[in-house]
Amino acid sequence: MSMNTTQTALGERYTEAEQQSEIVVSLTRTDLAILSWGHESVSFVPDSEEAAEFAAAERKIDQALERNTKGVVERVSLTLQDLLILNWGHESVSFVPGSDSAAEFAEADAKIEKALEDLRNQLAGK
């Protein structure tokens, strides 16, 4: 990572402090399960920075799923870096079109995208 700014895989520039800004995302047990399952199909170059970032973000989803034994909404704190890498990684996830899993993943992924948009707007002062 560079000194003052970092460049994400998406080509956006944020300072280290901005990348560590957090937002709380409310996810149901279904959201957590389908995101965790979807992550299994995501791959990055082994030992790359992106792979490490994705693994760290994925761990937060998996830990929330482990804590969530009652199916209630789990509030997960994700950083801008987590959201960027999860959003980017999700582009390669696919389920059978029209399946329940595809619909569940689209719903869960929309929550990740909304949190990313909200945090970006917050950082931009909107």
Secondary structure, 3 states (H helix, E strand, C coil): CCCCEEECCCCCEEEHHHHCCEEEEEECHHHHHHHHHHHCCCCCCCCCHHHHHHHHHHHHHHHHHHHCCCCCCEEEEEEHHHHHHHHHHHCCCCCCCCCHHHHHHHHHHHHHHHHHHHHHHHHHCC
